[in-house]
Amino acid sequence: MDFKKYKFSTAKHKDQDVILIKFQFNKDLIRDLRQRFPSAKWSATKKSWYLPDLPVVRDALKLKSKNMVKAKALKIHPINQQAYLDFDKQLTLKKYSQNTRRMYLSDFFHLLNLLDDYDVADLSPKRLKDYFLYCIKVEKMGERKMNGKINAIKFYFEQVLHRPKMFFDIPRPKKPMTLPKMLSKSEVRKLFRVTTNLKHRIGLELAYGMGLRVSEVVGLKIKDIDSKRMVVHVCSSKGKKDRYVPLPESILPELREYYLRYKPKIYLLEGQYGGAYAKSSLQQVFKTAMKKAGIKKDIGIHGLRHSYATHLLESGADMRFIQELLGHNSIKTTQIYTKVTPRSKSKIKSPLDSL
């Protein structure tokens, strides 16, 4: 597709942001457009082809990315718009991950939106406590969400305004000690069996077969797969740490079939517009597979990573080895799996059996 032969512009269509694609009528240009973007649609009212205005589409069309932060700032009262922009700038300078930036900005936006025309810099410790109480009592936010929100707002006062650390004494909600949710080996087999779409099955098998987070699965690039050494390079995972994990031998034939069929260019799993496959799409694939398999457990795709670790432990793998494969900073994080595996518990006999 020769992009020079097309003209792109942004517009609103059916209450959605779209990118209009205009060119002189030519069957070859239409064919090239439809081959590159099968989901491109024709609008009779706009008299133009169009695609959704998404970051991945802009990348594929080689267009300048939209500044989402500035667009979001315009929704805040003018008195606090600069605070929001300064907050984002400091997060960028500190090189926080894209995911952390997104969550922190969302939490800070929530506060600024509630403040309306009250300057965030003038908030007293008492008013901040009142805000956190509002989040807990009125908006019913859980412990994990509240801890993230406190971290985000502490970042603004300490890293942007350079106030003394802990200038406000906010008690931290205690995190619940929940056990990881997992699937049995037979349930995992059933899950893969009902997933007939090759790309979808590859995504789920990578999550379970290498214990990857969903962000790590969609972030895998073709160059990260080393079939000669049978390892996969997991780049810039949580905490910006790289690691190598073994490539399961059983998945290699499927990977080769997948590559020949889908011909991915950069990322192993690519979306319909190019670029990395969306995390939400793979999460939906998991939900659909769970429903088709008739597995009624309340569990997300991250449960495949938990299942990988638990099944390794049950097979006798060393705890330190599992910690390294999962990319955990602390062995304490990995030790949670000892609470869900029956490997050692199965040897314990109930006093009832000796009566």
N, C-alpha and C positions, 0 to 999 in steps of 0.2 A: 504493500500500500504506500503510494507516494503522497506524503502529507502535504506537499507543496501545492497539490491540485485541489485541496479542500480548504474552505474558510470556516473557522470556528468562532462561535460567540456564545455568551451565556444568556439565559432567559428563564422565565418562570413558565411552566406548562403543567396544567392540572395540579396546581399548588405545590409543585416540586421544582427544585433547581435542576436545570438541564443544560447540556451543551449542544447547541445547534450546529449541524454540519451541512454546509451549503456548497454546491458546485454546479457547473453547467451539466445539463442532462447528458449522461453518457453511460451506456450499459456496462462498460468495462469498469468504470469508477464505482457504480452501484455494486457490481459483483465483488470488487476488491474490498469495499467497505463491509459488505455482508460476510465475507470470508473472515476478515479480521475481527469484526464485532457482530457476531450472529444475532445479538439481542438489540441491535440498532433498530429504531422504529421510525415510521413516517408519520408526520403530523400534517393533516390537511389544513388546519387553521394557521399553522406557522409556515406551511409550504416548505418544509425542511425535514431532513432526517435528524434524529436527536439521540443522545445518550444521557444517563443520569450524571449529574455533576458530582462525582466522587473523586477522592484523591487518587485512587488507582487508575481511574479513567483519564484524569489529567496527566498522570505519568505516562500512560500509554500513548496519548496524543501529543506528548512533549510540550504541554502547556504549563505555564507558571502555576504553582500550587496556590490555593486560596488560603489567605491568612485567617484561620478559624478563630484564633485568639482575639484578634481585633474585632471580628464580627460578633463574637460573644461579648466583648467589652461594651459594645454599643447597646446591649440590652440592660446594662447596669446604669444606675443613676450617675450623671456626670461627675458628681463629687468623689465617686469611688472608682471611676474608670482607670485612672492612672495607677491606682493601687493594684488593680488586677493585672495591668500590663507590666508593672515593676515586679510583681510576683512571678509572672511567667519568665521574665528576663533573668531573674536570679536563679530560678530552677534550671534554665538553659545553661547559665554560666557554671553552675555546680555540676552540670552534666548528669542530671537525674535521668533515669530511663524514661522512654516515651510513655510507658504504662503508669509509672509513678507520677509523671507530670500531668497526665490526663486525670488521675484520681485526685491529686492535690488541687488542680484547677477547678474541678467539679465541686469539691468540698468548700473551697474559698468562694466560688461563685454563689453557692447556697447561702453563705453568711452575708455576702454583699447584697444579694437580692432581697433578703429579709430586712437589712438595715435601711434600704431605700436611700433617703437623703441624709442619713447620719454618717459622719466621717468615721471610717473603720479605725483610723489612727487614734481616735478619741475614746475608744472602748476602754472601760475600766475593768479590772479583774472581776468585779461583781457582775457587770453586764455580760461578760464572757461566760461566767458560770451560769447565769440565767439562760444564755443561748444554748449551752450544752444540756441543761435541764429540759429545755423546750424540745431539743432533738430526741431526748430519751422518753419524756412523758407524752408529748403530743405526736411526734413523728415516729415514735416506737422504734428508734434505731437500735440495733444490736451492739454487743460489746466490740466486735471486730470493726464495724463501721465507725463507732465512736472513737476508738483508738486511732484510726486513720484520720479522722476529722481533727482530733486534737493535734496530731503530728503536723497536719497541713497548716493549721492556724498558728501553732508554735513556730513553724518555719517562717511565716510572714513576720511575726513580731520580733523574732530573734535574728533571722538572716536578711530580712529586707529593711526593717526599721532599726535593727541592731540594738534592741532592748536587752537588758540583762537576762541571762538564761533563767527560765522558771520564774519570771517576774510575776506570774500569776500561779497560784497553787491550785491546780485542777486535779482532783483525785481520778486516777485511771480506773475505768471499769475492768473488773477482773475477767480475763479471757476464760471461756469455758473449756474444760479439759475433755474435748470430744475425741472419740476414736475415729481413725480413718475408715471411710466406707469402701468396701471392696466387693469384687465378684469372685465366685469360685472358678476353677479351671473349666468345668463343664459349662458354666454360664458364658465364659469368654468364648469358648468354641461355638456355642449356639449363636452368640452375637455376630461372629465373623461369618457363620454359615448363612445367616439371613441377609447379610449385606452383599448384594449381588453386583452393585456398581463397583468396578475395579478401583477407581480413584478413592471412593469412600472407604472401601475395605483397607486399602493401603494406609490411609490416614489413621484408622483405628488400630491396625496392626503395628504401626510405628509407635503409637502412644503406649501400647501394652508391651510390645516386644523389646523396647529399649527404655521404658520407664520415663518417657518424655512428657513435659508439660505441653498443653495445647499450643502455647505460644512458640515452643521449641519445634513442634511438628510442622506448623505452617511456616516457620522461619528457616527450615532446612533448604539448602541450595544444592543443586546437582553436584557442584564441586566438593561438597561436604561428604559425599558418599565415596568411600575408598573400598571398592570391592576386592582389590588385591590383598590388602591387609585385613579386610573384613571388619573395619571400624567406621564409625560415623563421627564427624567433628561437630559437636554442638557448640555453636558460637554465641557469644554475648547472651548467655542465659541469665537467670535471676541473679542479681548481685554482680553482673558483668563478668562472670567467670566462664571461661571456655572449658570444655572437657571432652574426652573421647569415650564413646560407649561401643560395645561389640555389636556388629551388624548380624542379626539372626540369619543363619544359613537358609532357613526355610522360606524367607521372604525374597531372596535374591531372584529366583525365576519370575515371581510376580512383578518385581521391580523392573526387570528387563522387558517383560510384556507391556507393562504400563508405559515405559519410556517410548517404546515403538508405537504404541497406540495414541498417546496424548502429545508426544513431542514437546515436553516442557522446555522453556528457554533458559530461565535463570533459577527460579524456585522449583523444588521437586513437585510440590502441589501448587498449581497456579489457578487463579480465579478466571471467570469468563472474560474479564477485560485485561487479562495479564496480571503480573504482580503476584504477590503471595495470596494464597487462599485465605479467606476470612476465618478468624477464630470462631465467630458465631455460627458460620456455616458448618464447621466440623463438629461443633457442639450439638447442632441440630441433627447432623448425621447420626451421632451417638444416641440422641433421644429417640429418633425414628427406629433405629436398630433395636433398642431396648423394648420398644412397643411391639415390634414385629416378632421379637424373640419371646415375648410374653414374660419378661423379667420385670417384676413389679417393685423392685428396690428403689428407694428415693436416693439416687446417686447421679452425679454428673460425670463428664468425660475424664475428669481428674482421677476418678476411681480406678481407671485403667492403670495409672501410674502407681496408685496404692496397691493394686492387685499384683503388679509386677514385683514390687518390693516384698510383699507378703509371701508370694509364691517362691521367690528366691530364698527367703529365710527358711521357709518350710523344707526346701530342698537341701538345706545345710550350708548355704553360702555364708561367708564371714561378714559380720556386721560392718566392719571397716570397709570392706569391698563394696557392700551395698551403699554405704555413705558416699563413697567416691563416684559410683555409677549415677546416683541421684543428684549429685552436686550439692549435698548438704554442707553447711559450714560447720555445724556441730553434730557430734555423734548422738547427742540427746534427741535431736530431731528424728534421727533414724530409729532410735530405740523404741519409739512409739509403736512400731510394728510388732514388737515382742508381745504387746498386749492383745493383739488380734490373731496371732498364729497359734494353732493348737500343738505345735511341734513338741514343746516341753511340757505343756499342760496335759497332753494325752498320757503321759507316764504316771500322772498322779491319780491314785485310786481314792474314791470316796470312802469315808469311814463306813458307809452303809454296806459296802461290799464285804467288809470284814466281820460283820455281825453274825 
